[in-house]
Amino acid sequence: MTPGSAVRSRGLFHYAVAVVLAALATALKVALAAYVIPTFILAYPAVLAAAALGGIGPGILATVLSAFMAWYWVFPSPGDFHWLTIQEASALALFLVMGVLMSWMAERLRRSQGRVDRLEQARALEVAEAKFRTYVESAPDALFVEDAHGRFLDANPAGLDLLGVDIDTLKSRTVTDFVPQEDRDLVRRKFEALFGVGQIDYDRRFLRPDGKVIHAHVRAVKLGADRVMAYCRDVTEQRVLREQLATVSRLAAMGTLVAGVAHEVNNPLAATLADLELASSVVKEVRGRIRGSDPLDREAEAHLLDEVGEELADAQEGARRINSIVKELKVFARPDQGREPLRLADVVKKAMVWLPATVGQAATVRVEDGGAPATVASFGQIEQVVVHLVANAANATKPGKPGAILIRFGPGSPGRARLEVVDQGTGIAPEFLDRIFDPFFTTRDVGQGMGLGLSICHAIVTSHGGTLTVESQVGKGSTFRVELPEVPEGA
């Protein structure tokens, strides 16, 4: 039903009510005609009610209908229209005049009440707008209102501070005027997409007139066909802290790797040096005999040179092993690694290479492959997580007793790949569980840890859109659970 048809329906309803009220008043007058003189007074409530409900039109209708019904039913010769006497005609005329006057007065009262209601509504709206304006102006986040062409229409003080301009300057600019050149295409695409989806969230950069770049998280909402409201939160400091945490993460990860790398490199390096030393000594002996005057046993010398060749081949193999370790180390420690589809089985296999020697001394590590779905992640960073969690599990091993650590992975909650590191160590007290991922929080003795390992793991996993949780019982061990989004079907 359209608004116009709804108004017409209400008008017809009011006139129908007027007819019903006039009929009821007439029926009452007829019933009381023998007892109440005069009976015209009974029609006035019907007129007032019709006018109060529907206005002057229904009031006049009720007046006219009451007059005709009184002429037909109330005056002498009821049930017939007859010539009215002067007295009867005067009574009807007076009733009509009074009925019209009452209807007019009721209409005026309705309109006055309507104006009062509208004034009260307008006042309430002004108060609400003033409160909203106060909230907006005192909000710590920037707020901008823009039209469909990206022109600024309004902003709160936080928005003006964010861009470093006054309101007049802002209204003469568009959204792309405060964007670095290389980001303008992105901002245009996001702005166009907003009118299709109604709301967008994304991170972007603002370029102030003074040249300062601001990183902000933007939530834009379409208010209508030609209006947009954007909430912008300055995350420049958080971004700097996140980058610093990433740096600390890499440094801590490299520190964790030192023991493992020393172990991995020391064995092939020691063998290579021994092979080279032996080969060098044999070559010196052969060279001395060749340059001497004594007769040579060519077969014996050739046999010695064959041994030198074998030693050099072993040394070459050791050098290749060291070169491979260095390459893996560069991949592991590379900052800002790209993300790609990978399988947790491959990550765990590589991570086992980097486990510190102390892990093997404290516990045996077993891997259980449950067929985890592929996920999109940074290979090196997820390696760091596995190494940290396994090293943490080894540190939790009960003193004087060989421990067991289980690394298992498989499907997680819907749309997730799961990796768990389970130990049978000392466990974590309940009062510490809420703080276990806080930076620099540790339950170990002073000097035995910085308290960064688990916080780094948590930061890496959450940056991948995943979760890192822990379940623990004191004296029975802990389970650290990583869940990462799986690769979308068809991707």
C-alpha positions in Angstrom: 0.0 0.0 0.0 1.4 3.4 -1.0 1.4 6.4 1.5 -1.3 8.1 -0.6 -3.7 5.1 -0.5 -3.0 4.7 3.3 -4.1 8.3 3.9 -7.2 7.9 1.8 -8.1 4.7 3.7 -7.8 6.5 7.0 -10.0 9.4 5.8 -12.7 7.0 4.6 -12.5 5.2 8.0 -13.0 8.5 9.8 -16.1 9.3 7.7 -17.5 5.8 8.3 -17.0 6.4 12.1 -18.9 9.6 11.8 -21.8 7.8 10.1 -21.9 5.1 12.8 -21.7 7.7 15.7 -24.6 9.7 14.1 -26.7 6.5 13.8 -26.0 5.5 17.4 -26.9 9.0 18.7 -30.1 8.9 16.7 -31.0 5.5 18.0 -30.4 6.7 21.5 -32.5 9.8 20.9 -35.4 7.7 19.7 -35.1 5.4 22.6 -35.0 8.2 25.1 -37.5 10.6 23.3 -40.2 9.8 25.8 -38.0 10.5 28.8 -35.4 13.2 27.8 -36.5 16.6 26.5 -34.9 17.9 24.3 -33.1 14.9 22.7 -30.8 17.0 20.4 -28.3 17.2 23.1 -27.6 13.5 22.6 -26.2 14.2 19.1 -23.5 16.6 20.2 -21.2 13.9 21.7 -21.4 12.1 18.3 -20.5 15.3 16.5 -17.6 16.0 18.9 -16.3 12.5 18.7 -16.3 12.5 14.9 -14.7 15.9 14.7 -12.0 15.0 17.3 -11.2 11.8 15.5 -11.3 12.9 11.9 -11.5 16.7 11.7 -14.1 19.2 10.5 -15.3 17.0 7.5 -16.4 14.0 9.6 -17.8 16.4 12.2 -20.0 18.2 9.7 -21.1 14.9 8.2 -22.1 13.7 11.7 -24.0 17.0 12.2 -25.9 16.7 8.9 -26.7 13.0 9.3 -27.9 13.6 12.9 -30.2 16.5 11.7 -31.8 14.4 8.9 -32.2 11.4 11.2 -33.8 13.6 13.9 -36.2 15.1 11.2 -37.1 11.5 10.2 -37.2 9.7 13.5 -37.5 12.2 16.4 -40.0 14.9 15.4 -43.7 14.1 15.4 -44.7 11.6 12.7 -41.5 9.5 13.2 -40.5 7.4 10.2 -41.4 10.1 7.7 -40.1 13.5 6.4 -42.8 16.1 7.0 -43.1 19.8 6.8 -41.3 21.3 9.7 -42.9 23.9 12.0 -41.1 27.1 12.6 -40.0 25.8 16.0 -38.7 22.5 14.6 -36.9 24.2 11.7 -35.3 26.6 14.2 -34.2 23.7 16.4 -32.6 21.9 13.4 -30.9 25.1 12.2 -29.6 25.9 15.6 -28.3 22.3 15.8 -26.6 22.5 12.4 -24.9 25.8 13.4 -23.8 24.4 16.7 -22.6 21.2 15.1 -20.6 23.1 12.5 -19.1 25.4 15.1 -18.2 22.5 17.3 -16.6 20.7 14.4 -14.6 23.8 13.5 -13.5 24.2 17.1 -12.5 20.5 17.3 -10.5 20.9 14.1 -8.7 23.9 15.5 -7.9 22.0 18.7 -6.6 19.1 16.6 -4.4 21.3 14.6 -3.1 23.1 17.7 -2.3 19.8 19.3 -0.6 18.7 16.1 1.5 21.8 16.1 2.4 21.2 19.7 3.3 17.6 18.9 5.5 18.7 16.0 7.2 21.4 18.1 7.9 18.8 20.7 9.2 16.4 18.1 11.4 19.1 16.6 12.7 20.0 20.0 13.5 16.3 20.7 15.2 16.1 17.4 17.3 19.2 18.1 18.3 17.7 21.4 19.2 14.4 19.8 21.1 16.1 17.1 23.0 18.2 19.7 23.9 15.1 21.6 25.0 13.3 18.4 27.1 16.3 17.4 28.7 16.3 20.9 29.5 12.6 20.6 30.9 13.0 17.1 33.0 16.0 18.0 34.4 14.4 21.1 35.1 11.0 19.4 38.8 10.1 19.3 38.4 8.6 15.8 38.2 10.6 12.7 34.8 10.9 11.0 34.2 12.2 7.5 31.0 12.7 5.4 31.5 12.6 1.6 29.2 12.8 -1.4 29.0 10.3 -4.3 31.8 12.1 -6.1 34.2 11.8 -3.1 33.9 15.4 -2.1 34.2 16.1 1.6 31.0 17.6 3.2 31.8 17.5 6.9 34.3 16.2 9.4 34.7 16.1 13.2 37.7 17.7 14.9 39.6 14.4 15.1 39.2 14.1 11.3 40.6 17.6 10.7 43.5 16.8 13.1 44.2 13.6 11.2 44.5 15.4 7.9 46.0 18.6 9.3 43.5 21.0 7.6 40.6 23.3 8.5 37.0 22.6 7.6 37.0 25.1 4.7 40.0 23.6 3.1 38.6 20.1 3.6 35.4 20.9 1.8 37.3 22.1 -1.3 39.0 18.7 -1.6 38.2 15.1 -2.5 39.2 11.8 -1.0 42.0 11.3 -3.5 43.6 14.6 -2.6 44.9 13.1 0.6 46.3 9.9 -0.8 49.8 9.0 -2.0 49.9 8.8 -5.8 50.5 5.0 -5.8 47.5 4.4 -3.6 44.9 6.4 -5.6 43.7 3.6 -7.8 43.1 1.4 -4.7 41.1 4.2 -3.0 39.0 4.9 -6.1 38.1 1.2 -6.4 37.2 0.9 -2.8 35.0 4.0 -3.0 33.2 2.7 -6.1 32.7 -0.7 -4.5 31.2 0.9 -1.4 28.1 2.0 -3.3 27.6 -1.6 -4.4 28.1 -3.5 -1.1 27.1 -0.7 1.4 30.0 -1.1 3.8 33.8 -1.7 3.4 36.7 -2.1 5.8 40.3 -1.7 4.7 43.6 -0.3 5.7 44.9 2.7 3.7 47.4 5.6 3.9 46.6 9.3 4.2 49.0 11.9 2.9 48.8 15.2 4.8 49.7 18.6 3.2 52.8 18.7 5.3 54.0 15.5 3.7 53.4 13.2 6.7 52.0 9.8 5.9 49.3 8.4 8.2 48.3 4.7 8.3 44.6 4.3 9.2 42.0 1.6 9.3 38.9 2.8 7.5 35.3 1.7 7.9 33.0 3.4 5.3 29.2 3.1 5.3 26.8 4.2 2.6 24.2 6.5 4.1 22.0 6.9 1.0 22.2 7.2 -2.8 24.7 10.1 -2.5 26.2 10.1 1.0 29.1 8.2 2.6 30.3 8.2 6.2 33.8 7.0 6.9 35.3 6.2 10.3 39.1 6.3 10.3 41.3 5.1 13.2 45.0 6.2 13.2 47.0 3.0 13.5 50.4 4.5 12.7 51.8 3.8 16.1 50.4 0.3 16.2 52.0 -0.3 12.8 55.3 0.8 14.1 55.0 -1.4 17.2 54.0 -4.3 14.9 57.1 -3.8 12.8 59.2 -3.6 15.9 57.6 -6.8 17.2 58.3 -8.5 13.9 62.0 -7.4 14.2 62.1 -8.8 17.8 60.4 -12.0 16.4 63.2 -12.5 13.9 65.9 -11.7 16.4 64.4 -14.1 18.9 63.9 -16.8 16.3 67.6 -16.4 15.2 68.6 -16.7 18.8 66.7 -19.9 19.1 68.3 -21.2 16.0 71.9 -20.6 17.1 72.2 -23.8 19.1 70.6 -25.9 16.3 72.7 -24.2 13.6 75.9 -24.7 15.6 75.1 -28.4 15.9 74.1 -28.8 12.3 77.1 -26.9 10.9 79.7 -28.2 13.4 79.5 -31.9 12.4 80.0 -31.4 8.6 82.5 -28.6 9.3 84.6 -30.7 11.6 84.6 -33.6 9.2 85.4 -31.3 6.3 88.4 -29.7 8.2 89.6 -33.2 9.2 89.4 -34.4 5.6 91.2 -31.3 4.3 93.9 -31.6 6.9 94.5 -35.3 6.1 94.5 -34.7 2.4 96.9 -31.8 2.8 99.4 -33.9 4.8 99.3 -36.7 2.3 99.8 -34.3 -0.6 102.8 -32.8 1.2 104.4 -36.3 1.7 103.8 -37.3 -1.9 105.2 -34.0 -3.1 108.3 -34.4 -1.0 109.0 -37.9 -2.3 108.4 -36.8 -5.9 111.0 -34.0 -5.5 113.5 -36.3 -3.7 116.1 -38.6 -5.2 114.8 -41.9 -3.8 113.1 -44.2 -6.3 109.3 -44.0 -6.3 106.7 -46.7 -5.9 104.2 -45.4 -8.4 101.5 -47.8 -7.3 101.8 -46.8 -3.7 101.8 -43.1 -4.5 98.8 -43.5 -6.7 97.0 -45.3 -3.9 97.8 -42.4 -1.6 96.4 -39.9 -4.1 93.2 -42.0 -4.4 92.8 -41.6 -0.7 93.4 -37.9 -1.0 90.6 -37.8 -3.7 88.2 -39.6 -1.3 89.1 -37.2 1.5 88.5 -34.2 -0.8 85.2 -35.7 -2.0 84.1 -36.1 1.6 85.1 -32.5 2.3 83.2 -31.4 -0.7 80.1 -33.2 0.5 80.5 -31.5 3.9 80.8 -28.1 2.2 77.6 -28.8 0.3 75.8 -29.7 3.5 77.0 -26.4 5.1 75.9 -24.5 2.0 72.5 -26.1 2.2 72.1 -25.2 5.9 73.1 -21.6 5.1 70.5 -21.4 2.3 67.8 -22.8 4.6 68.8 -20.3 7.3 68.4 -17.4 4.9 64.9 -18.7 4.0 64.0 -19.1 7.7 65.2 -15.7 8.7 64.1 -13.7 5.6 61.9 -10.7 6.7 58.5 -9.9 5.1 58.2 -13.4 3.6 55.5 -13.9 1.0 52.6 -16.2 1.6 51.8 -19.2 -0.6 49.8 -22.4 -0.4 51.7 -25.0 1.8 51.2 -28.2 3.7 51.8 -28.4 7.4 53.6 -31.7 6.9 56.3 -30.0 4.8 56.6 -27.2 7.4 57.0 -29.6 10.3 59.6 -31.7 8.3 61.7 -28.6 7.7 61.2 -27.3 11.3 62.7 -30.5 12.7 66.0 -29.5 11.2 66.1 -26.4 13.3 65.3 -27.9 16.7 67.9 -27.0 19.3 70.1 -29.8 20.5 68.5 -29.4 24.0 65.2 -30.6 22.6 66.7 -34.0 21.8 68.4 -34.2 25.2 65.1 -33.4 27.0 62.5 -35.4 25.1 61.8 -37.6 22.1 59.8 -35.9 19.4 57.1 -37.8 17.5 55.2 -36.6 14.5 51.6 -37.7 13.7 50.3 -36.8 10.3 46.5 -36.6 10.2 46.2 -35.2 6.7 45.8 -31.5 7.3 44.3 -29.4 4.4 46.6 -26.9 2.7 46.8 -23.4 4.0 48.2 -20.1 2.7 51.0 -18.9 4.9 54.6 -17.8 5.2 56.6 -21.0 5.2 59.5 -19.5 7.3 57.2 -17.9 9.8 55.2 -21.0 10.5 58.5 -22.9 10.8 59.4 -20.4 13.6 56.1 -21.1 15.3 56.8 -24.9 15.3 60.4 -24.5 16.5 59.2 -22.1 19.3 56.4 -24.4 20.4 58.6 -27.6 20.4 61.4 -25.8 22.2 58.9 -24.5 24.8 57.5 -28.0 25.3 61.1 -29.3 25.8 61.7 -26.6 28.5 58.6 -27.8 30.3 59.8 -31.4 30.6 60.0 -32.6 34.1 63.6 -32.6 35.5 65.4 -35.9 35.6 62.8 -37.7 33.5 62.9 -38.2 29.7 59.9 -36.5 28.2 57.8 -37.1 25.1 56.6 -34.4 22.7 53.9 -35.1 20.0 53.5 -32.9 16.9 50.3 -33.7 15.2 48.4 -32.0 12.5 45.1 -32.6 10.6 41.7 -31.0 9.9 40.6 -28.5 12.5 37.3 -26.7 12.9 35.4 -26.1 9.6 37.6 -24.4 7.1 40.8 -24.7 9.2 44.0 -26.7 9.3 45.1 -27.7 12.8 48.6 -28.2 14.3 49.1 -29.3 17.9 52.2 -29.6 20.0 51.5 -31.8 23.0 53.9 -32.4 25.9 53.8 -34.3 29.2 55.6 -31.6 31.2 55.0 -29.6 34.3 51.9 -27.8 32.9 50.8 -24.2 33.4 49.0 -22.9 36.5 45.4 -21.7 35.8 46.2 -18.2 37.0 48.9 -17.9 34.3 46.9 -19.1 31.3 45.4 -15.7 30.5 48.9 -14.1 30.4 50.8 -16.9 28.7 50.9 -15.0 25.3 51.8 -11.6 26.8 55.2 -10.2 25.7 57.9 -10.7 28.3 55.8 -12.9 30.5 57.5 -16.1 31.6 57.2 -18.7 34.4 60.8 -19.7 34.1 63.6 -18.5 36.4 65.3 -15.1 35.8 67.9 -15.4 33.1 66.4 -18.5 31.5 64.1 -16.8 29.0 62.9 -13.4 27.8 59.2 -14.4 27.6 59.0 -13.5 23.9 58.6 -17.0 22.3 54.9 -17.6 22.8 54.0 -13.9 22.2 55.9 -14.1 18.9 54.1 -17.3 18.0 50.7 -15.7 18.8 51.5 -12.6 16.7 52.5 -14.7 13.7 49.5 -16.9 13.8 47.0 -14.1 14.3 48.6 -12.1 11.5 47.7 -15.2 9.3 44.1 -15.0 10.3 44.5 -18.0 12.6 44.3 -18.8 16.3 46.7 -20.0 18.9 45.3 -21.5 22.1 46.5 -23.6 25.0 45.0 -26.3 27.3 47.1 -27.3 30.3 46.9 -29.2 33.6 49.5 -28.8 36.3 51.7 -31.9 36.5 50.2 -33.5 33.4 51.3 -31.3 30.5 50.1 -28.8 27.9 48.6 -28.8 24.4 49.3 -25.7 22.2 46.8 -25.7 19.3 47.3 -23.7 16.1 44.5 -23.3 13.6 45.0 -21.6 10.2 42.5 -20.9 7.4 42.7 -23.6 4.7 43.1 -22.8 1.1 39.6 -21.9 -0.4 38.2 -24.5 -2.7 39.1 -23.7 -6.3 41.8 -21.2 -5.3 
